[in-house]
Each structure stands twice: as C-alpha cells, then as structure tokens.
Amino acid sequence: MAEHADELSLKALRELVTGLVERADRAEIRIEALEADNRKLREENDLLRVENTRLKVDNQLLRDEIARLKNLPPRPPFRPSGMDQATSDKAVAGSRKPARRRGPKGDTGSATRQEVLPARAPPGSRFKGYKDCVVRDLVVRADVVRYRRECWVTPEGRTIIAPLPAGIKGGYGASLRRFCLMLHNHGQITTQRLTTLLNDVGVEITASSLAMIATKRQVIRFLTERLDGFHAEDAAVLHAGLVSAPFVTVDDTGARHANRNFHTTQIGGEQFTAFRTTPSKSRLNFLALLRGNYQDYVLNDAAFTFLENRQVDPALLAHLKTCEPRRFANQVPFLEYLAANGIDIFDKEIIRPFAEAGVWGAIRHHGLVGNAVIVSDDAGQFRVGTHALFWIHAERLLHKLMPATPGQVKHVDTLREPVWHFYKALKAYRQRPDPRAARGLQARFDRIFSLRRLWRPRQTAASTGSPQGRTAAGSGAA
C-alpha cells in the first residue's frame, strides 16, 4: 500500500477498513476451525494413549501366560517402588561421616587364649611391658574322643552303664552334625564336596571300620536322618509364634525340588520365622501350614462364618449346622460326615470351601493366629482372617494404575506424595512412639486411604482389570 492513510479518500478508507474486517473475520473463523481440530486431535490422542496402555496390559498378560507355559516366573507389570528409599533419612549435604577404624574390633576382649612372645634383647635392656596384637584365626580339626563309660551291676543283677553326653548319636558328636547341616544348607555345599572336606580335615566316618575314609552315604545320613529334634523344634517355634504374635507376615516364592516346581511359603513375625516347601500354594495349602502339626478338622462358628463369607449355598450349610462344634480326627471322618449330609465330596469346586472351612475351624479351635493380623502382598491364598497389606504392596496399587495422559500422571503423583509422607512419619513414630502422634497418624491414614477416585470418570486410566488396579482406596495397610 503505497499511499498514506491520510491521503486516501473517504471511499478508499471505507474499502480498506472493510477489507481488514473481512480478513479478521476469516482469520477468526480459521482459528476456531484450528482450535476445533486441535481439540479433536487431543481427544484422539487421549484415546490412542488409552488404547496403547490397554495393549501394553494385554501384551504383559500374554508374556505372563507364555512364562507360565514355560514354567518361568512372570515379570511384574510395574516398576519397583521407590517409597522406602525416598523416605529414608538422608545425610545432610556437605557433612562428612566420622572416621571409622578399619577391622573388626568388637571381639578384642574375648580372646580364647594368650601367648607371650619373647624378644631377643641385648644385655642391659630395660623391660617396658607388652604390645598387644589380636589375631583372628580359625581352627578346624578332627576331635576323636574315647568315652570310658562306667558299668555297674546292681545286687538284683541289672547292668547300669553311664549315659553318653547329649547330642551324640551313632558315634558322632553334635558339633559334626551341625557343621555338615550348616555347610550344606547355608553354604549350599554339595554332599560330594562336603565328603572331600571332611576327609581333608581328617574326620574318618564309616559305618563299620575306623580305617575307612568318609563316605558320601554317611554324609547324606547326617543331612537326612535323625533330625526329629530339629523338626520338633521347628514345629514348636511355629506354634508358639502363631499363638502369641500380634501379626504374621506371609509370602511365597517358587522353588525347584526333585525336578518339580514347588512353592516355599514364609510365615513369620517379630520373634520367629518358618519356611515350608509344598507342591501347591492354594488357600487350602496355606491354611494347612497355619494349622501346624495338627491334622484335625473342626466345624465351629469360625468355620461357618468362613463358609458364609465364601457365599456357600445356605441349603448345604443348614444340614451341617449343629448346636455344638464337631471335631474330626483327620480328613477321612470329615469327608464321611460331609458325604452323609448330601455334599458331593468328589466335586473339587464344591468340596474346596468346606475343606478350607474345616481347617480354619481347627486353627481357631487350637488358638492359633487368634487376633493376629495376616500381612501379605494381597495374594488370594492369603486372604483369611484379619488381613492387611505390606506398605510396599499397599503403595504398589498406585503403580498398577496406568495413566494415559499427562493429567492422569499428575493425579497419581499428587496422591503418591501424601502416602510417602505418611510412611516417613510412621517410620519416625516407630523410633519414638507417642500416643498423641498415634492418634494423628490414625486420622491421616483414614483421610488418605478413604479416597475413592483419582480423577473424573471420563478420564479413567486403563488398569490391570482388577478392582485394586482402578482405585487406590479401600486397601488396608499394615
């Protein structure tokens, strides 16, 4: 436009303004169309993100199925939680740790023996005391003891022989058996290498002649025979723990045994831990482990409450309910009683809840578990009695959420932050318990874990398909 606006005529000026207005209108229409296209693309992008997330979940399920068919452990679909590291007490930046002397110095006052080493000093030297040097060493040697047992004959003609010290069985001492068990179980040393080690040390083990060297068969006897005392002690520890512990932590993992896939279950508390390896990891198997060495089945109030929670047909329960609890010595009379009351004991789906209820009734009958809280990773086989989650698994529910949009990611992070702060405060309370702090923590817990929704329904992220994956609320945390 070569001419200045002041030099234009009125008509030309009106045409100029009209043209500018039309161009502005067209630009506004074009902007509105672009905004509409942008919104449409955003919505399509959100749908594609959700679809991509669902495909990731389906892909993970297929991977797990392939791993199951190959007898391989499935890979978890979520990354490890960083809650514990994020809530740990960190050192102040710039502060240096105090210097620590190297070497283990805690055993200097418990020397097993003392030797005086003379020095070659020339005549006229003055004695200035001793300079101590503590040396740690290990002595492994064969100790062959001949016990001469007194023999007496009473006036009645009865022979009395002095007993051997406790722990000696079959001509071998308790320390040798402990040594073999420790190396084989803790050190994972094979029986062949253990046999070679005993031979090298000078231990001669045989069943017939003292001149023969240690045989692998005798070492295997050490590891497998005459372990009744260990088994009894292990059963007593589990029984005492289940009776007295305020909470019981449980978990299981795969274990290879006898060329088959087994499962090792851990049951423990603050004062005890027990491990059991079984072919199955079902709820019935877990209840049988909690029952310990008892083999009985009991139909009492606890058993019928268990059946009602499992939503068993009330018509079947009506035939079993009696005024007094019924106790059965083992599985055979229990199944006979169920069959006599019209229950198909050959249908696994029908008999399973009754078997679980009978074992649970026996657990309550013997006073096991009691009011203890069973703390687990929310696996189905552990959901019995009063149940709670490990903190690491309670927070893992947030990892099961798979947000598809940046807004949903922000919502998940917003909820994760108070959970981590609460966990840090809980660890501080454990170091310094305070009744007032306990009430405050309880209120914070109820406020955090009573949240039912992270975002609006139209923004719901794809999850793993389980109710726990769609919400972080409603989960009890230990």
C-alpha positions in Angstrom: 0.0 0.0 0.0 1.9 2.9 -1.3 -0.4 5.8 -0.3 -0.6 7.0 3.3 -3.9 6.6 5.1 -4.3 10.4 5.5 -4.1 10.9 1.7 -6.9 8.4 1.0 -10.4 9.4 0.1 -13.3 8.5 2.4 -14.4 5.8 -0.1 -11.0 4.3 -0.2 -10.7 4.4 3.5 -14.0 2.6 4.0 -13.0 -0.1 1.5 -9.7 -0.5 3.4 -11.4 -0.9 6.8 -14.0 -3.3 5.3 -11.2 -5.5 3.8 -9.4 -5.6 7.1 -12.6 -6.6 8.9 -13.2 -9.4 6.4 -9.7 -10.6 6.8 -10.0 -10.6 10.6 -13.3 -12.5 10.3 -11.7 -15.1 8.1 -8.7 -15.4 10.4 -11.1 -15.8 13.4 -13.0 -18.5 11.6 -9.8 -20.2 10.6 -8.6 -20.0 14.2 -11.8 -21.5 15.5 -11.5 -24.3 13.0 -7.9 -24.9 14.1 -9.0 -25.0 17.7 -11.7 -27.5 16.9 -9.2 -29.6 15.0 -6.8 -29.3 17.9 -9.4 -30.5 20.4 -10.3 -33.3 18.1 -6.7 -34.4 17.8 -6.2 -34.1 21.6 -9.3 -36.4 22.1 -8.0 -38.8 19.5 -4.6 -38.7 21.1 -6.1 -39.5 24.5 -8.0 -42.4 23.0 -4.8 -43.7 21.4 -2.9 -43.4 24.7 -5.6 -45.3 26.5 -5.6 -47.9 23.7 -1.8 -48.1 23.8 -2.0 -48.6 27.6 -4.5 -51.4 27.2 -2.3 -53.1 24.5 0.6 -52.9 27.0 -1.5 -54.6 29.6 -2.6 -57.3 27.1 0.9 -57.8 26.0 2.1 -58.2 29.6 -0.7 -60.8 30.2 0.4 -62.7 27.1 4.0 -62.6 28.3 2.9 -63.9 31.7 1.0 -66.7 30.0 4.0 -67.7 27.9 6.2 -67.7 31.0 3.6 -69.9 32.8 3.6 -72.4 30.0 7.4 -72.4 30.1 7.3 -72.8 33.9 9.1 -69.5 34.2 8.2 -66.8 36.8 6.2 -63.9 35.3 7.7 -60.4 35.2 5.8 -57.9 37.3 4.0 -55.3 35.0 5.1 -52.3 37.2 8.4 -50.9 38.2 9.7 -51.3 41.8 8.5 -48.8 44.3 10.9 -46.1 45.5 8.9 -45.3 48.6 11.4 -46.8 51.1 14.4 -45.0 49.6 12.5 -41.7 49.2 11.5 -41.8 52.9 14.9 -42.8 54.3 16.9 -40.4 56.5 19.5 -38.8 54.3 22.7 -37.3 55.5 23.0 -33.5 55.5 24.7 -32.3 52.3 28.3 -31.4 52.9 28.6 -33.2 56.2 31.3 -35.9 56.4 30.9 -39.2 58.1 33.1 -39.6 61.2 36.2 -41.6 60.6 35.9 -45.2 61.5 38.8 -47.5 62.2 39.1 -50.5 59.9 38.8 -54.1 61.0 36.5 -55.9 63.4 37.4 -54.6 66.9 34.4 -55.9 68.9 36.0 -59.2 69.9 39.2 -57.9 71.4 38.0 -58.6 74.9 37.1 -62.2 74.3 40.4 -63.8 73.4 40.3 -67.6 73.7 44.0 -67.9 74.5 47.0 -65.8 75.2 50.6 -66.3 74.2 53.7 -64.4 75.3 56.3 -63.9 72.5 59.8 -63.3 73.9 62.1 -60.8 72.2 65.8 -61.1 71.8 67.1 -58.1 73.6 70.7 -57.3 74.2 72.1 -57.3 77.8 71.4 -54.1 79.7 68.0 -53.5 78.0 65.0 -52.4 80.2 61.7 -54.2 80.0 58.8 -51.8 79.0 55.8 -54.1 79.1 53.9 -55.7 76.2 52.4 -54.5 73.0 49.2 -56.5 72.3 48.2 -57.7 68.8 44.9 -59.6 68.5 44.9 -62.1 65.7 41.8 -63.9 64.5 42.1 -67.4 63.1 40.0 -70.5 62.6 40.8 -73.9 63.8 39.2 -76.9 62.0 40.4 -80.3 63.2 39.1 -83.7 63.9 38.4 -84.3 67.6 38.2 -88.1 68.4 37.1 -88.6 72.0 37.1 -92.0 73.7 34.4 -92.1 76.4 35.0 -94.7 79.0 31.5 -95.5 80.3 31.4 -97.0 83.8 29.5 -100.2 84.0 27.9 -101.4 87.3 25.9 -104.5 88.2 23.2 -103.9 90.9 22.6 -106.5 93.6 19.5 -107.5 91.6 21.7 -108.4 88.6 20.7 -105.3 86.5 23.5 -103.7 84.5 23.9 -99.9 84.6 26.0 -98.1 82.0 26.9 -94.4 82.2 25.0 -92.4 79.5 26.7 -90.6 76.8 26.6 -86.8 76.7 23.6 -85.2 75.0 23.8 -84.9 71.2 25.9 -87.9 70.5 24.2 -90.3 68.1 25.6 -93.2 66.3 29.2 -92.5 67.3 29.2 -88.9 66.0 29.0 -85.7 68.0 26.5 -82.8 67.8 29.1 -80.4 66.5 30.0 -82.5 63.5 26.3 -82.8 62.6 25.8 -79.1 63.0 28.8 -78.4 60.8 27.5 -80.6 58.0 24.0 -79.1 58.2 25.3 -75.6 58.2 27.6 -76.0 55.2 25.0 -77.9 53.2 22.1 -75.6 53.9 23.7 -72.2 54.5 26.8 -72.6 52.3 25.0 -74.7 49.7 27.9 -77.2 49.5 27.2 -80.4 47.8 27.5 -83.7 49.6 30.4 -84.8 47.4 32.4 -81.6 48.3 31.4 -81.9 51.9 32.7 -85.5 52.0 36.0 -84.3 50.5 36.3 -81.5 53.0 35.8 -83.9 56.0 38.4 -86.3 54.5 40.9 -83.4 54.2 40.3 -82.2 57.7 41.0 -85.8 59.0 37.5 -86.9 60.0 37.1 -90.6 59.3 33.4 -91.5 59.0 32.2 -95.0 58.4 29.6 -97.5 59.4 31.9 -100.5 60.0 35.6 -99.8 60.3 37.6 -96.9 61.7 40.1 -97.4 58.9 37.8 -96.4 56.1 37.6 -92.9 54.9 34.4 -90.8 55.0 31.8 -92.0 52.5 29.2 -89.9 50.8 26.4 -92.2 52.1 27.3 -91.4 55.7 27.3 -87.7 55.0 23.9 -88.0 53.4 22.7 -89.7 56.6 23.9 -86.7 58.6 21.8 -84.4 56.4 18.6 -86.5 56.3 18.4 -88.9 59.2 17.8 -88.4 62.9 16.6 -84.9 62.5 13.5 -85.4 64.7 14.8 -82.9 67.2 15.2 -80.2 64.6 11.7 -80.9 63.2 10.1 -80.8 66.7 11.9 -77.5 67.5 10.8 -76.0 64.2 7.2 -77.1 64.8 7.3 -75.7 68.4 8.6 -72.3 67.1 5.8 -72.0 64.5 3.2 -73.0 67.1 4.5 -70.5 69.7 4.7 -67.8 67.1 1.1 -68.3 65.8 -0.2 -68.3 69.3 1.5 -65.2 70.6 2.4 -62.9 67.6 0.3 -59.8 67.1 0.8 -60.0 63.4 2.1 -62.6 60.9 3.8 -61.8 57.7 3.4 -64.3 54.9 4.8 -64.7 51.4 5.7 -67.4 48.9 8.1 -68.0 46.1 8.9 -70.7 43.5 11.3 -73.4 44.5 12.7 -76.3 42.4 12.6 -79.6 44.2 13.0 -83.2 43.0 12.9 -81.9 39.4 9.5 -80.4 40.0 8.2 -76.9 40.6 7.3 -76.4 44.3 6.5 -73.3 46.3 8.2 -72.2 49.5 6.0 -70.2 51.9 7.4 -67.9 54.6 5.5 -67.4 57.8 7.0 -65.1 60.4 6.7 -62.3 62.9 9.0 -60.2 65.0 10.2 -63.2 67.0 10.0 -66.2 64.7 10.2 -67.3 61.0 9.3 -70.6 59.5 9.6 -71.9 55.9 7.6 -74.7 54.3 8.0 -76.1 50.8 4.9 -77.7 49.3 3.7 -78.6 45.8 0.8 -76.1 46.0 0.3 -72.6 47.1 -3.5 -72.6 47.3 -5.5 -71.2 50.2 -6.1 -74.7 51.5 -2.4 -75.3 51.5 -1.7 -72.1 53.3 -4.4 -72.9 56.0 -2.8 -76.3 56.4 0.5 -74.7 57.1 -1.1 -72.4 59.7 -2.6 -75.5 61.3 0.9 -76.8 62.0 1.2 -80.4 63.1 -2.5 -80.8 63.8 -4.4 -83.0 61.4 -8.0 -82.5 62.7 -10.9 -80.7 61.1 -13.4 -78.6 63.2 -16.8 -77.3 62.2 -17.5 -74.4 64.6 -18.7 -70.8 64.4 -15.4 -69.7 62.8 -15.8 -72.4 60.1 -19.4 -71.5 59.3 -18.5 -67.8 59.2 -15.8 -68.7 56.7 -18.3 -70.6 54.6 -20.8 -67.7 54.7 -18.1 -65.3 53.5 -17.4 -67.6 50.7 -21.1 -67.5 49.8 -21.7 -71.2 50.0 -25.2 -72.4 49.3 -27.2 -71.8 52.6 -29.1 -75.1 51.9 -25.9 -77.0 52.3 -24.9 -75.2 55.4 -28.3 -75.9 57.0 -27.6 -79.6 57.0 -24.2 -79.1 58.7 -25.0 -76.6 61.4 -25.4 -78.1 64.9 -25.7 -76.7 68.4 -22.2 -78.0 69.4 -19.0 -77.8 67.3 -18.0 -81.1 65.7 -14.3 -82.2 65.7 -12.9 -84.8 63.3 -9.6 -86.5 63.9 -8.5 -86.4 60.3 -9.7 -86.0 56.7 -11.4 -89.4 56.4 -14.2 -88.9 59.0 -14.6 -85.3 58.0 -15.3 -86.3 54.4 -17.6 -89.1 55.5 -19.6 -86.6 57.5 -19.9 -84.2 54.6 -21.0 -87.1 52.3 -23.6 -88.1 54.8 -25.1 -84.6 54.7 -25.6 -84.5 50.9 -22.3 -82.8 49.9 -20.6 -84.1 46.8 -17.1 -84.8 48.0 -15.9 -85.7 44.5 -16.6 -82.2 43.1 -13.5 -80.2 43.8 -15.3 -76.8 43.4 -17.9 -77.8 46.0 -15.6 -79.6 48.5 -12.8 -76.9 48.5 -14.5 -74.3 50.6 -15.7 -76.9 53.1 -12.2 -78.3 53.4 -10.8 -74.8 53.9 -13.5 -74.0 56.5 -12.7 -77.2 58.4 -9.0 -76.3 58.6 -9.8 -72.7 59.5 -12.1 -74.0 62.3 -9.3 -76.2 63.6 -6.9 -73.3 63.6 -9.3 -71.3 65.7 -10.1 -74.3 67.9 -6.4 -74.7 68.8 -5.9 -71.0 69.5 -3.6 -70.3 66.6 -3.4 -66.9 64.8 -6.1 -65.6 67.3 -6.4 -61.8 66.8 -3.2 -61.6 64.8 -3.3 -59.7 61.5 -2.1 -61.6 58.5 0.1 -59.2 56.5 0.7 -60.2 52.8 1.1 -58.9 49.3 -2.7 -59.3 48.7 -2.3 -62.7 47.0 -5.6 -64.6 47.0 -4.4 -67.6 49.1 -3.5 -65.3 52.0 -6.9 -63.5 52.3 -8.1 -65.2 55.5 -8.9 -63.8 58.9 -7.9 -60.2 59.6 -5.9 -59.2 56.5 -3.6 -56.3 55.7 -1.1 -55.3 53.1 2.6 -54.6 53.4 3.3 -50.9 53.0 5.3 -51.7 49.9 2.4 -53.5 48.4 -0.2 -51.0 49.5 1.7 -48.3 47.7 2.2 -50.6 44.8 -1.6 -50.3 44.0 -0.7 -46.8 42.6 1.8 -48.5 40.3 -0.9 -50.7 39.0 -2.7 -47.7 37.7 -1.5 -47.0 34.2 -2.3 -43.3 33.4 -2.6 -42.5 29.7 -2.4 -38.7 29.8 -0.1 -36.2 31.5 -3.1 -35.0 33.6 -3.6 -38.5 34.9 0.1 -38.9 35.7 -0.1 -35.7 37.7 -3.1 -37.0 39.6 -1.3 -40.2 40.5 1.8 -38.3 41.7 -0.4 -36.0 43.7 -1.8 -38.9 45.7 1.6 -40.8 46.0 3.1 -37.8 47.7 0.9 -37.9 50.9 1.3 -41.7 51.1 5.1 -41.3 51.1 5.0 -38.5 53.7 2.7 -40.6 55.9 5.1 -43.6 55.6 8.0 -41.5 56.6 6.1 -40.2 59.6 5.2 -43.8 60.5 8.8 -44.8 60.5 9.7 -41.8 62.7 6.9 -42.9 65.1 8.3 -46.4 65.3 11.6 -44.9 66.6 9.8 -42.7 69.1 6.3 -43.9 69.9 3.9 -41.2 71.2 0.2 -41.7 72.0 -0.7 -38.3 70.6 1.2 -38.9 67.4 -0.6 -42.3 67.1 -4.0 -40.6 67.1 -2.7 -38.1 64.5 -1.3 -40.9 62.3 -4.6 -42.8 62.5 -6.5 -39.7 61.3 -4.1 -39.2 58.5 -4.4 -42.8 57.5 -8.2 -42.7 57.3 -8.1 -39.4 55.3 -5.6 -40.7 52.8 -6.9 -44.2 52.3 -10.6 -43.3 52.2 -10.1 -41.6 48.8 -12.2 -43.4 46.2 -11.2 -41.8 42.9 -8.2 -40.1 41.5 -9.8 -38.4 38.5 -13.2 -37.8 36.8 -14.8 -40.9 35.3 -14.3 -39.7 31.7 -10.5 -39.6 32.4 -10.3 -43.0 34.0 -7.0 -44.6 33.1 -6.7 -48.2 31.8 -5.8 -50.6 34.6 -4.9 -54.2 35.0 -8.5 -55.2 35.2 -8.7 -55.8 38.9 -10.6 -53.6 41.4 -7.4 -52.8 43.1 -6.0 -51.5 39.8 -8.8 -49.0 39.4 -8.6 -47.3 42.7 -6.0 -46.9 45.5 -8.7 -46.7 48.1 -10.1 -49.4 50.3 -6.8 -51.2 50.9 -5.8 -51.8 54.5 -2.1 -51.2 55.1 -0.1 -52.7 57.9 
